[in-house]
């Protein structure tokens, strides 16, 4: 019965993956937190009625997903781990590695998401937060002296938006906005644009951000939404125009 043997073999290969999912569900049910230790191997074998090999493979899968950390030594064992934003972004970024992501794709979503994110900060942003953002803006409130400073200013501008996203109360919205900025920073065409003098982008972006901080301080939700939307549309228009210039130059 070749077919039956094949089906049994497939179920065997899937067993560690199924067990890994069961362990994840158990972690959630038990409300375990980062740093908490999982039961010992022999206890997991009993708890999930699985073989030692299957348990070990399942734990390896969870470790590869960055959900647990396996320690060796006297205090060894499997410990729940908090997946970092950086790691989560890397994993999601792998999905888009062979996708043809464009500036338009990124800004289409930033235009939709960042106005909502900015409004959500009205009752959250403190005077200390605003001062921190103002300090950051000083890094690009003047024309750059070198090409390297030009590039640093563009990334400092993006850091302004990253900081807003980090302050957001909605973790999904925060992650989505941070991930879009990460994609933008990794685009080859964006690096080419940032390597060129961008006085309009710098001055325009700085002005919008200054207005945004004022609107946040006044808790003017409609103005906050409008300014952020205009800011994103301005950046999209400028970046895509520069993209066309670079592509035409490349095709000559």
Protein Blocks (a to p, Z undefined) as FASTA:
>chain_A
ZZlmmmmmmmmmmmmmmmmmmmmmmmmmnopaehiacddfklmmmmnopafklmmmmmmm
mmmnopaccdedjkgccddddddfklmmmmmmmmmmmpccdfklmmmmmmmmmmmmmmmm
mmmmcfklmmmmmmmmmmmmcccfbfklmmmmmmmmmmmmmmmmmmpmblklmmmmmmmm
mmmmmpmklmmmmmpccfklmmmmmmmmmmmmmmmmnopaklmmmmmmmmmmmmmmmmmm
mmmmmmmmmmZZ
